[in-house]
Amino acid sequence: MQIIVKGKNIEVTPALNDYAEKKVTKLLKYFEDVSGKAEVMLRVERELHIVEVTVTMGGLILRGEEATNDMYASIDGVLEKLERQVKKYKTRINRKVRQDVAKEQLNAGAVVKDNGNSLAEIVKTKRFAIKPMSEQEAAMQMDLLGHTFFVFMNAETEEVNVIYKRKDGAYGLIEPEY
């Protein structure tokens, strides 16, 4: 696995780099295929030490963020969050295998942020490969990423769909109409 440790408003010391790499490497025990990439962003804002980790492995994307007053504690915290995500993912996949549900690779979502203006200013653009998956798998990937919506290719209809979380906790599906 390729591990990239970057710093923003902080110098990444060799000790900090080694600690972050060592912690991220512990996630590998949950996967058979360990080829992938992990990006660790360390930054300091208003005396908070923030660590963002994004792991891309075999179509699965895990993302976590933690902010504390200590950089090492932030690294520990974000890795605990990622570990919980991996366990949740593994449990759901194993349940689906037992139920003989089709297995598809998971994919990442896109985010557009509205800053409150009448015309929404797009502050970030994300590009990602859309792979066919079921609605249930799209909902699971959305939950794993912690997003409120997820764009995916519906395996049944072969059309781009959007699944979203409603205020009542249920899920909604947006399908194109031609």
Contacts in CASP RR format, 6 or more apart in sequence:
PFRMAT RR
TARGET T0000
AUTHOR 0000-0000-0000
METHOD contacts of the structure
MODEL  1
MQIIVKGKNIEVTPALNDYAEKKVTKLLKYFEDVSGKAEVMLRVERELHI
VEVTVTMGGLILRGEEATNDMYASIDGVLEKLERQVKKYKTRINRKVRQD
VAKEQLNAGAVVKDNGNSLAEIVKTKRFAIKPMSEQEAAMQMDLLGHTFF
VFMNAETEEVNVIYKRKDGAYGLIEPEY
1 24 0 8 1.000
1 25 0 8 1.000
1 28 0 8 1.000
1 34 0 8 1.000
1 35 0 8 1.000
1 36 0 8 1.000
1 37 0 8 1.000
1 38 0 8 1.000
1 57 0 8 1.000
2 36 0 8 1.000
2 37 0 8 1.000
2 38 0 8 1.000
3 20 0 8 1.000
3 21 0 8 1.000
3 24 0 8 1.000
3 25 0 8 1.000
3 37 0 8 1.000
3 38 0 8 1.000
3 40 0 8 1.000
4 37 0 8 1.000
4 38 0 8 1.000
4 39 0 8 1.000
4 40 0 8 1.000
5 12 0 8 1.000
5 16 0 8 1.000
5 17 0 8 1.000
5 20 0 8 1.000
5 21 0 8 1.000
5 40 0 8 1.000
5 42 0 8 1.000
6 12 0 8 1.000
6 39 0 8 1.000
6 40 0 8 1.000
6 41 0 8 1.000
6 42 0 8 1.000
7 41 0 8 1.000
7 42 0 8 1.000
7 43 0 8 1.000
8 41 0 8 1.000
8 42 0 8 1.000
8 43 0 8 1.000
8 44 0 8 1.000
9 43 0 8 1.000
9 44 0 8 1.000
9 45 0 8 1.000
10 42 0 8 1.000
10 43 0 8 1.000
10 44 0 8 1.000
10 49 0 8 1.000
10 71 0 8 1.000
12 42 0 8 1.000
16 42 0 8 1.000
16 71 0 8 1.000
16 72 0 8 1.000
19 72 0 8 1.000
19 75 0 8 1.000
20 40 0 8 1.000
20 42 0 8 1.000
20 51 0 8 1.000
20 75 0 8 1.000
21 40 0 8 1.000
23 75 0 8 1.000
23 76 0 8 1.000
23 79 0 8 1.000
24 38 0 8 1.000
24 40 0 8 1.000
24 53 0 8 1.000
24 55 0 8 1.000
24 79 0 8 1.000
26 79 0 8 1.000
26 83 0 8 1.000
27 38 0 8 1.000
27 55 0 8 1.000
27 62 0 8 1.000
27 79 0 8 1.000
27 82 0 8 1.000
27 83 0 8 1.000
27 86 0 8 1.000
28 34 0 8 1.000
30 83 0 8 1.000
30 86 0 8 1.000
30 87 0 8 1.000
30 90 0 8 1.000
31 57 0 8 1.000
33 57 0 8 1.000
33 58 0 8 1.000
34 57 0 8 1.000
35 57 0 8 1.000
35 58 0 8 1.000
36 55 0 8 1.000
36 56 0 8 1.000
36 57 0 8 1.000
36 58 0 8 1.000
37 55 0 8 1.000
37 56 0 8 1.000
37 57 0 8 1.000
38 53 0 8 1.000
38 54 0 8 1.000
38 55 0 8 1.000
38 56 0 8 1.000
39 52 0 8 1.000
39 53 0 8 1.000
39 54 0 8 1.000
40 51 0 8 1.000
40 52 0 8 1.000
40 53 0 8 1.000
40 75 0 8 1.000
41 51 0 8 1.000
41 52 0 8 1.000
41 53 0 8 1.000
42 49 0 8 1.000
42 50 0 8 1.000
42 51 0 8 1.000
42 71 0 8 1.000
42 74 0 8 1.000
42 75 0 8 1.000
43 49 0 8 1.000
43 50 0 8 1.000
43 51 0 8 1.000
43 52 0 8 1.000
44 50 0 8 1.000
44 71 0 8 1.000
47 69 0 8 1.000
48 67 0 8 1.000
48 68 0 8 1.000
48 69 0 8 1.000
49 67 0 8 1.000
49 68 0 8 1.000
49 69 0 8 1.000
49 70 0 8 1.000
49 71 0 8 1.000
49 73 0 8 1.000
49 74 0 8 1.000
50 65 0 8 1.000
50 66 0 8 1.000
50 67 0 8 1.000
50 74 0 8 1.000
51 65 0 8 1.000
51 66 0 8 1.000
51 67 0 8 1.000
51 71 0 8 1.000
51 74 0 8 1.000
51 75 0 8 1.000
51 77 0 8 1.000
51 78 0 8 1.000
52 63 0 8 1.000
52 64 0 8 1.000
52 65 0 8 1.000
52 78 0 8 1.000
53 62 0 8 1.000
53 63 0 8 1.000
53 64 0 8 1.000
53 65 0 8 1.000
53 78 0 8 1.000
53 79 0 8 1.000
53 82 0 8 1.000
54 61 0 8 1.000
54 62 0 8 1.000
54 63 0 8 1.000
54 64 0 8 1.000
55 61 0 8 1.000
55 62 0 8 1.000
55 63 0 8 1.000
55 82 0 8 1.000
56 108 0 8 1.000
58 105 0 8 1.000
59 105 0 8 1.000
59 106 0 8 1.000
59 107 0 8 1.000
59 131 0 8 1.000
60 89 0 8 1.000
60 105 0 8 1.000
60 106 0 8 1.000
60 144 0 8 1.000
61 106 0 8 1.000
61 107 0 8 1.000
61 108 0 8 1.000
61 109 0 8 1.000
61 141 0 8 1.000
61 144 0 8 1.000
61 145 0 8 1.000
62 82 0 8 1.000
62 85 0 8 1.000
62 86 0 8 1.000
62 89 0 8 1.000
62 144 0 8 1.000
63 145 0 8 1.000
64 78 0 8 1.000
64 81 0 8 1.000
64 82 0 8 1.000
64 85 0 8 1.000
65 78 0 8 1.000
65 81 0 8 1.000
66 74 0 8 1.000
66 75 0 8 1.000
66 77 0 8 1.000
66 78 0 8 1.000
66 81 0 8 1.000
67 74 0 8 1.000
68 74 0 8 1.000
68 77 0 8 1.000
85 144 0 8 1.000
88 144 0 8 1.000
89 106 0 8 1.000
89 140 0 8 1.000
89 144 0 8 1.000
92 140 0 8 1.000
93 103 0 8 1.000
96 103 0 8 1.000
96 136 0 8 1.000
97 103 0 8 1.000
101 134 0 8 1.000
101 136 0 8 1.000
102 134 0 8 1.000
102 155 0 8 1.000
104 131 0 8 1.000
104 132 0 8 1.000
104 133 0 8 1.000
104 134 0 8 1.000
104 137 0 8 1.000
104 155 0 8 1.000
105 131 0 8 1.000
105 133 0 8 1.000
106 133 0 8 1.000
106 137 0 8 1.000
106 140 0 8 1.000
106 141 0 8 1.000
106 144 0 8 1.000
107 128 0 8 1.000
107 129 0 8 1.000
107 130 0 8 1.000
107 131 0 8 1.000
107 133 0 8 1.000
107 141 0 8 1.000
107 152 0 8 1.000
108 126 0 8 1.000
108 128 0 8 1.000
108 141 0 8 1.000
108 145 0 8 1.000
109 126 0 8 1.000
109 128 0 8 1.000
109 141 0 8 1.000
109 142 0 8 1.000
109 145 0 8 1.000
109 147 0 8 1.000
109 150 0 8 1.000
109 151 0 8 1.000
110 126 0 8 1.000
110 127 0 8 1.000
110 128 0 8 1.000
110 151 0 8 1.000
111 124 0 8 1.000
111 126 0 8 1.000
111 147 0 8 1.000
112 120 0 8 1.000
112 122 0 8 1.000
112 124 0 8 1.000
113 120 0 8 1.000
113 122 0 8 1.000
113 123 0 8 1.000
113 124 0 8 1.000
114 120 0 8 1.000
115 121 0 8 1.000
115 123 0 8 1.000
130 151 0 8 1.000
130 152 0 8 1.000
130 153 0 8 1.000
130 160 0 8 1.000
131 152 0 8 1.000
131 153 0 8 1.000
132 153 0 8 1.000
132 154 0 8 1.000
132 155 0 8 1.000
132 158 0 8 1.000
133 141 0 8 1.000
133 152 0 8 1.000
133 153 0 8 1.000
133 154 0 8 1.000
133 155 0 8 1.000
134 154 0 8 1.000
134 155 0 8 1.000
134 156 0 8 1.000
135 154 0 8 1.000
135 161 0 8 1.000
135 163 0 8 1.000
135 173 0 8 1.000
137 152 0 8 1.000
138 150 0 8 1.000
138 152 0 8 1.000
138 161 0 8 1.000
138 163 0 8 1.000
139 150 0 8 1.000
139 163 0 8 1.000
139 171 0 8 1.000
141 150 0 8 1.000
141 152 0 8 1.000
142 148 0 8 1.000
142 149 0 8 1.000
142 150 0 8 1.000
142 163 0 8 1.000
142 165 0 8 1.000
148 164 0 8 1.000
148 165 0 8 1.000
149 162 0 8 1.000
149 163 0 8 1.000
149 164 0 8 1.000
149 165 0 8 1.000
150 162 0 8 1.000
150 163 0 8 1.000
150 164 0 8 1.000
151 160 0 8 1.000
151 161 0 8 1.000
151 162 0 8 1.000
152 160 0 8 1.000
152 161 0 8 1.000
152 162 0 8 1.000
152 163 0 8 1.000
153 159 0 8 1.000
153 160 0 8 1.000
153 161 0 8 1.000
154 160 0 8 1.000
154 161 0 8 1.000
154 175 0 8 1.000
157 175 0 8 1.000
159 175 0 8 1.000
159 176 0 8 1.000
160 176 0 8 1.000
161 173 0 8 1.000
161 174 0 8 1.000
161 175 0 8 1.000
161 176 0 8 1.000
162 173 0 8 1.000
162 174 0 8 1.000
163 171 0 8 1.000
163 172 0 8 1.000
163 173 0 8 1.000
163 174 0 8 1.000
164 171 0 8 1.000
164 172 0 8 1.000
164 173 0 8 1.000
164 174 0 8 1.000
165 171 0 8 1.000
165 172 0 8 1.000
166 172 0 8 1.000
END
